[in-house]
Amino acid sequence: MALTTPQQTIFDDPARFRVVAAGRRFGKTYLSMYEIARIARFPNKRIFYVAPTYRMGKQIIWEDLKQQLSDRKWVKRINESDLTITLVNNSRISVRSADNFDSMRGVSLDFIVLDECAFMDREVWTEVLRPTLSDRQGGALFITTPKGFNWVYDMWTYAKTAEYWSSFQYTTIQGGNVTPEEVESARHDLDLKTFQQEYEASFENAGHIIYHSFDIEHNVKSYTDDIPKILHLGCDFNINPVSGVIGVKNKTGMHIIDEIVISDSNTDELAQEVVRRYPGYTIVAYPDPAGAQRKTSAVGRTDHSILQQYGFEIKAHRRHTAVNDRINAVNKMYCDAAGERRLFIDPRCRKTIECVTKHQYKEGTRVPDKESGYDHQNDAVGYLIDYLYPIRRPHDQTENQPTIWGVY
């Protein structure tokens, strides 16, 4: 199967080093196999395909690469433990991982594919892989979905003007493997910055703030309607503080109308406070899934069972959603890629507003800071939103797999 026009443009570029920012499902793996085959057809070549982790490398390309090369009778032997394929012309192709980059020192290479390199440390390239190309004057293809303005952005910018370098940027739509309808659906399922980064291959910088879609001017709004008889409680189980938010559903989403923050407390006191404030109301609780086993009160009473004893209906996933997915679900409710806001907070919820505006990732990571104390109210909101309005992952559409290597 032929390369798409964007893939062919990258493939035909003569630069020694090429940096490609591409949207999801662009066909990065397919293009990488073509690139590897082009070099490997010559005898005695040494090629690395490097992924961020061992598991990613094995899942993304290993099986397909073995199949394609075996079908064309290029394979001499396959080393499954080392993830290395030796061809009949004595060229060798190895799948390696950036999380064990010291193991790649000291080799001599003709070509490297760094797949999803934005999720690798800069040192993988500068200290380990770049020197492996020197004696053979080998080349490299950097191909990735962007991850903010990190070192790959610097390389992509540098490649625009540097000799022997080139850079490219293509969206998911331009890749031709995902329908416009699916991309448009994703636009409404993701927050704006995530959509731009993942589908439009845009270098986005949300800083260290976790809930970057939240805007005080637009997301803080007084609740003026009648309070319905069914209320929704998001809660995070902690001793200090026990945290909760009360929300009401509207036609498009959720309005947080009240908050509960009790220092040096427990789940019983949280439930008692909810009942005191809203007697006679039906309370649907969306707690931390771990509360089904976690006990913060008398022996034999879990956090979930305590809430049930107060008459609350429990709705919780059987296991935790990935933290990033929960954060993305909340961000897209604050403001999705189409500019629609569906999650609002009443101004009297001062602690919740403070937490959402100040909660940050740890420096240089995508790990939420748990030391600042700003996480508890956000987790309470997150459990509620993640259950009712989860991220709907776009259907994976299998990237076209090559049926022939073509003529080089």
C-alpha positions, 0 to 999 in steps of 0.5 A: 500500500502506498504512502499518503501524500504527507508521508511521502513528502517526509519520506522523500525529504533528503535531510539527514535529520527530520523532525515530524510533529503529527496528530494521533493516528497519522500513520507514524508506525507505518511510515517508520517501517517504510523508513527502516526498510529503505535503509535495511535493504542495503547490506550490513546496516544497523538500525534502531527503533526507539520508543519511550518504553519497552512495552510501547516498542513491543506493542507499537511496531514489533509484531507488524515489523516481523510480519512484514519482513517475514512475508517478503522473505527478508528475515534470516533470524529473529531474537525475541528476547532482544527484539532484534531482527537479522536480515538475509543481507546481515542488516540488523533492526532492533527495537529499544526503549528510552527508559533504559537508554544506557543500554544503547551506549557504545553501538554504531548505527546507520539510522534511528527512528525515535517514535513519540520522542516528546515523551523521552528525556532530551539526554536520550538523544544528546548523550546516547543516540546522537554519538552512535551515528557519528562514525557511519554518518547515520540519520534519524527520524524524530516523529511524535505527537507534541507535548508542550514546548519541550526539547522536541519543540526546540529541535523542531524549530531548529530544524527549520533553518539548520543545515541537514535538518528539516521539520514537518507538522501534520494534523490527524486529518491530513494523515488520512486514517481518521474520518473528519466526523471522528475528529469532529467528535473528538473536538467535543470530547476533549478540552481545547488544548488537549485537542489541539495537541493530540489532533492538530499536532500543535505545540501547546503550553498549559504551564504547570496548572492542571485545570487550564480550561477553567476561567474565573470569569466564565466558569464561576457563576451563581446558581439562581434556579430552584434546587432539585430534589436529587443532588450529586455529591462528589467526595474525597475521603481524607482525615484532614480535610474530608472534602465534598462538593454538591452539584446539580445537573442542568441541561448541558452539564453540572453546576457545583452549588456548595462545598464541604471541607471539614478538618480532622474529620471522617466519612461519618461527619461528612455524611452528617453535614450533607444531611444537615444542609439538605434534609429530605433530598435524595443524595447520589454520591460519587466517591473515590472508588478505593472507598469500597475497601477503605475503612476510616471508621468503626471496624467493618464499615467502609467509606462506601458503606457509611454513605449508604447507611445515611441513605446515599446512593453510591455510584463509583467505578470498580477501579480508578480511572487513569488520573490523566483521563479524570483530569481531562474529563474535568478540563473538557467540562470547564471548556471543550475544544469547541469553546463550550463550557458545561461545568460551573461553580457557585462563587460561595464555593471559595475553597473549590475555586482556590483549589482549581486555580492553584493546583499544579503539576510537580515541576517537570512532570505530569504528576499532580502535586499532592503536598499543597493541599489543593488536590482534595476538592479537585478530586471530589469534583473529578470523581463526580465528573468522571462518572457522569461525563467521562472522556469518550475515547475515539474509536481506534482506527487501525492504521493502514498496514503496508502490503508491499515495501515499494520500490526505492 
